[in-house]
Amino acid sequence: MADTVIHLENDYSECAHPAILDRIARENTNARAGYGLDDVCGSAAARIRVEIGRADADIHFLTGGTSANLIALAAFLRPHEAVICAEQAHINVHETGAVEATGHKLLAIPTTDGKLTPAMVEVVYAKQTDEHMVKPRLVYISNATELGTVYTAGELYSLREQCDRLKLLLFMDGARLGSALAASDVRWIDLPRSLDAFYIGGTKNGALFGEAMVIVNESLKEDFRYLTKQRGGMLAKGFLLGHQFDALFSDGLYLTLARRANAIADGLRGVLEARGVRFLARTRTNMVFPILPDAWITKLRGRFAFHDTERVSETETAVRLVTSWATPETVIAEFADCVNQL
């Protein structure tokens, strides 16, 4: 490792967990039906239904996070309906206007930690007063958020109560759901109880690619496959997604990988805390947001690759460090050596 840059830019730099690669290699020449209508997708969906405690949930395997968000919101909303989200939301900042390109306005509200509260939802909802404006219909949240923060079970249920009161849908982007579950009191069974639909991220938690969309609200299930196909999200070799999620939901692997990524991030966080570093957001997930002097950043980039988040002062920048299931534990000691020399 001494002669290579250590990658802390994201949690999808590596290909996939060996259990997934082994599964695909073992099944490589076994022919199956296409478009997710195969036995292995059926097995993966059954495992997910058991995990979340909902035998009636519809499970759809999709290729990626942006595609999952776009397809879901296109399917769930009528043309005049809009989405309430945090200003930092992935759909608002990092998806090239994909949702708005489908004709659905995003009603974004500033937050300090990337999380929505019932009061925030009320504020946005109250501003849309009549048919001359778009009609709020769905609340979008992500867990973990773009700032690495997580919702508690109580916060999810409070949002659910507010959405029920205002007749709004509640949808969760779960690109980093494993990390969020491993860092909070939210259990799998809390998700279908508090949400109308959500997806389980695979791309950022050990899969080659792919997300599992879970729909529990009966009114949202009809024709979802039609919208998936129309929006380019239906994979001909759907069994590739099935193999991956079948492996991830065998023997608790999905949360095992997330806990490991979180643990490595905790180690990096501890190194920075020991040096008195401030943080843009306090997290316990696999994302760390330290505020560092520019001189530190220049020197650290000689050994580590990471992204800037935002300029904080004339001499300081908040950066983002992200660990994955495959980040070696030795990275903590190497990071400590570098930081302690600054």
C-alpha positions in Angstrom: 0.0 0.0 0.0 2.9 2.3 0.6 3.3 3.1 -3.1 -0.4 3.7 -4.0 -2.9 6.3 -3.3 -5.5 5.3 -0.8 -9.0 5.9 -2.1 -11.5 7.5 0.2 -13.6 9.3 -2.4 -16.6 7.0 -2.3 -17.9 3.6 -1.3 -18.1 2.1 -4.8 -14.4 2.2 -5.9 -14.1 -1.6 -5.6 -15.8 -4.1 -7.9 -17.9 -6.3 -5.5 -17.7 -8.5 -2.5 -16.2 -12.0 -3.3 -19.4 -13.8 -2.3 -21.1 -12.0 -5.2 -18.4 -12.6 -7.7 -18.2 -16.2 -6.7 -22.0 -16.6 -7.1 -21.9 -15.0 -10.6 -18.9 -17.1 -11.7 -20.5 -20.3 -10.4 -23.8 -19.5 -12.3 -22.1 -18.0 -15.3 -23.4 -20.5 -17.9 -26.7 -21.4 -16.3 -29.3 -19.9 -18.6 -32.3 -18.1 -17.0 -35.3 -16.0 -18.1 -34.6 -12.3 -18.6 -35.9 -9.0 -17.3 -36.0 -10.1 -13.6 -38.5 -12.9 -14.2 -36.2 -15.6 -13.0 -35.9 -17.9 -10.0 -32.9 -16.1 -8.5 -34.6 -12.7 -8.5 -37.6 -14.5 -6.9 -35.3 -15.9 -4.2 -33.7 -12.5 -3.6 -37.1 -10.8 -3.4 -38.3 -13.5 -0.9 -35.3 -12.9 1.3 -35.9 -9.2 1.4 -39.6 -9.7 2.2 -38.7 -11.9 5.2 -36.1 -9.3 6.4 -38.6 -6.4 6.3 -41.5 -8.5 7.6 -43.8 -7.8 4.7 -44.9 -10.7 2.5 -47.0 -8.4 0.4 -44.2 -6.0 -0.6 -43.4 -5.6 -4.3 -39.6 -5.9 -5.0 -38.1 -4.5 -8.2 -34.4 -4.8 -9.0 -33.0 -1.7 -10.7 -29.7 -0.7 -12.1 -28.7 2.4 -10.1 -29.7 5.1 -7.7 -30.5 7.9 -10.1 -32.5 5.5 -12.2 -34.3 4.3 -9.1 -35.3 7.8 -8.0 -36.3 8.9 -11.5 -38.5 5.8 -12.1 -40.1 5.8 -8.7 -41.1 9.4 -8.8 -42.3 9.2 -12.4 -44.4 6.2 -11.4 -45.8 7.6 -8.2 -46.7 11.2 -9.2 -49.2 12.7 -11.6 -47.9 15.5 -13.9 -48.9 18.4 -11.7 -47.5 16.9 -8.5 -44.3 17.9 -6.8 -41.7 16.6 -4.4 -40.7 18.1 -1.1 -37.0 17.5 -0.3 -34.0 18.9 1.6 -31.9 21.4 -0.3 -29.0 19.0 -0.1 -31.0 16.0 -1.4 -29.3 13.9 -4.1 -32.2 14.4 -6.5 -31.8 18.2 -6.1 -28.0 18.4 -6.3 -26.4 15.4 -8.0 -28.8 13.9 -10.5 -28.6 16.5 -13.3 -32.2 17.5 -12.9 -33.4 13.9 -13.7 -36.6 14.1 -11.7 -37.4 17.6 -13.0 -36.7 16.5 -16.5 -39.6 14.1 -16.1 -41.8 17.1 -15.3 -42.0 17.0 -11.5 -40.9 20.1 -9.7 -38.7 19.8 -6.6 -39.6 21.9 -3.6 -36.4 22.1 -1.7 -35.9 23.5 1.8 -32.6 24.4 3.5 -31.5 22.2 6.3 -28.4 22.2 8.6 -28.0 18.4 8.6 -29.7 17.1 5.4 -32.7 15.8 7.3 -36.3 16.8 6.9 -38.6 17.4 9.9 -42.4 17.4 10.1 -42.2 21.2 10.6 -40.2 21.7 7.4 -42.7 19.6 5.5 -45.5 21.8 6.8 -43.7 25.0 5.8 -43.2 23.9 2.2 -46.7 22.4 1.9 -48.4 25.5 3.2 -46.8 27.7 0.5 -48.5 25.8 -2.3 -52.0 27.2 -2.0 -54.0 26.5 -5.2 -54.1 25.1 -8.7 -51.9 27.9 -10.0 -49.0 26.2 -8.3 -47.7 22.6 -8.3 -49.3 20.3 -5.7 -47.0 18.7 -3.1 -47.6 15.0 -3.2 -44.4 13.2 -2.0 -41.8 13.7 0.6 -38.3 12.5 -0.4 -35.7 11.7 2.2 -32.4 9.8 2.0 -31.0 7.6 4.8 -28.1 8.2 5.2 -28.3 11.8 4.0 -25.8 13.5 1.7 -24.2 14.7 4.9 -23.9 11.3 6.4 -26.5 11.9 9.0 -29.2 9.4 9.8 -32.9 9.3 10.9 -34.0 7.7 14.1 -37.0 5.4 14.2 -38.9 8.1 16.0 -38.1 10.7 13.4 -39.3 8.4 10.6 -42.6 7.7 12.4 -43.1 11.4 13.0 -42.6 12.1 9.3 -45.1 9.3 8.6 -47.7 11.0 10.8 -47.2 14.3 9.2 -47.4 12.8 5.7 -50.6 11.0 6.7 -52.1 14.3 8.0 -51.2 16.2 4.8 -52.1 13.2 2.5 -48.5 13.0 1.2 -46.4 10.0 0.2 -43.1 9.2 2.0 -40.3 7.8 -0.1 -36.8 7.0 1.0 -33.6 6.9 -1.1 -31.6 4.1 0.4 -28.4 4.3 -1.6 -26.5 4.1 1.8 -29.3 2.4 3.7 -27.0 -0.3 5.1 -24.7 2.3 6.7 -27.7 4.1 8.1 -29.2 1.0 9.6 -25.9 0.0 11.1 -25.6 3.5 12.8 -29.1 3.9 14.2 -32.0 2.4 16.0 -34.0 1.9 12.8 -34.7 -1.8 12.1 -35.7 -3.4 8.8 -39.3 -3.7 10.0 -39.5 0.0 10.7 -39.1 0.8 7.0 -42.4 -0.6 5.6 -44.2 0.7 8.7 -43.1 4.3 8.1 -42.6 4.5 4.3 -44.7 4.0 1.3 -41.7 2.9 -0.8 -37.9 2.8 -0.5 -35.0 1.2 -2.1 -32.1 -0.8 -0.7 -28.8 0.3 -2.1 -26.4 -2.3 -3.4 -24.0 -0.2 -5.5 -22.6 1.5 -2.4 -22.6 -1.6 -0.2 -20.7 -4.4 -1.8 -22.6 -5.1 -5.1 -21.3 -4.7 -8.6 -24.3 -2.4 -9.2 -28.0 -2.3 -8.5 -30.7 -1.3 -6.1 -33.8 -3.1 -4.8 -37.0 -1.0 -4.9 -39.5 -2.0 -2.2 -43.1 -0.8 -2.6 -45.5 -1.4 0.2 -48.3 1.1 -0.6 -50.8 -0.9 -2.6 -51.8 2.1 -4.7 -48.3 2.6 -6.0 -47.7 -0.9 -7.2 -49.6 -1.0 -10.5 -47.7 -0.8 -13.7 -44.3 -0.2 -12.1 -42.6 -2.6 -14.5 -44.1 -0.6 -17.4 -42.5 2.6 -16.1 -39.2 0.8 -15.4 -39.0 -0.4 -19.0 -40.1 3.0 -20.4 -37.4 4.8 -18.4 -34.6 2.5 -19.4 -34.2 0.8 -16.0 -35.2 -2.8 -16.9 -32.0 -5.0 -17.3 -32.3 -7.8 -19.8 -29.9 -9.9 -17.7 -32.0 -9.2 -14.6 -30.6 -12.3 -13.0 -27.3 -10.5 -12.5 -29.1 -8.3 -10.0 -30.9 -11.2 -8.5 -27.6 -13.1 -7.8 -26.2 -10.0 -6.1 -29.1 -9.3 -3.7 -29.6 -13.0 -3.0 -26.0 -13.1 -1.8 -26.3 -9.8 0.1 -29.3 -11.0 2.0 -27.8 -14.4 2.8 -26.3 -14.9 6.3 -26.7 -11.2 7.2 -24.0 -10.1 4.7 -25.7 -6.8 3.8 -25.4 -5.4 7.3 -22.1 -7.0 8.0 -20.5 -5.1 5.2 -22.2 -1.8 6.3 -21.0 -2.3 9.9 -17.5 -2.8 8.7 -17.5 0.3 6.6 -18.8 2.3 9.5 -16.2 0.9 11.8 -13.3 2.0 9.6 -14.9 5.5 9.3 -15.1 5.6 13.1 -11.4 4.9 13.2 -10.6 7.9 10.9 -13.0 10.1 12.9 -11.3 9.2 16.1 -7.9 10.2 14.6 -9.3 13.6 13.6 -11.1 14.1 17.0 -7.8 13.5 18.8 -6.3 16.4 16.9 -9.2 18.7 17.8 -10.6 18.8 14.2 -14.1 20.3 13.7 -16.7 18.7 11.5 -19.2 20.0 9.1 -21.6 17.3 10.2 -21.5 14.9 13.1 -21.9 11.4 11.7 -21.6 7.8 12.7 -21.9 6.4 9.2 -19.2 5.6 6.6 -18.9 9.3 5.7 -16.7 11.7 7.6 -16.8 15.5 7.0 -13.8 17.1 8.7 -13.0 20.8 8.3 -9.3 21.0 7.6 -6.7 23.7 7.0 -5.8 24.0 3.3 -2.2 23.2 4.1 -3.3 19.9 5.6 -5.4 19.0 2.6 -2.5 19.6 0.2 -0.3 17.2 2.2 -2.9 14.6 2.8 -3.6 14.4 -0.9 -0.1 13.1 -1.4 -1.3 9.9 0.1 -5.1 9.9 0.1 -7.8 10.6 -2.5 -10.9 12.4 -1.3 -13.4 15.1 -2.3 -13.9 18.7 -1.1 -17.4 19.5 0.2 -17.5 23.2 0.7 -15.3 26.2 1.5 -15.6 27.1 5.2 -13.2 30.0 5.6 -10.3 31.7 3.8 -8.0 29.0 5.0 -10.2 26.0 5.7 -12.3 23.5 3.6 -14.7 20.8 4.6 -13.8 17.5 2.9 -15.5 14.2 2.6 -13.8 10.9 3.5 -15.8 7.8 2.6 -15.0 4.2 3.6 -16.3 1.0 2.1 -16.7 -2.7 3.0 -13.3 -3.2 1.4 -11.3 -0.4 3.0 -8.4 -2.1 4.8 -8.3 -1.6 8.6 -4.6 -0.6 8.1 -5.8 2.6 6.6 -6.6 3.9 10.1 -3.0 3.7 11.2 -1.7 5.1 8.0 -4.1 8.0 8.2 -3.1 8.6 11.9 0.6 8.6 10.9 0.0 11.3 8.2 -2.3 13.4 10.4 0.0 13.4 13.4 2.8 14.7 11.2 0.9 17.7 10.2 
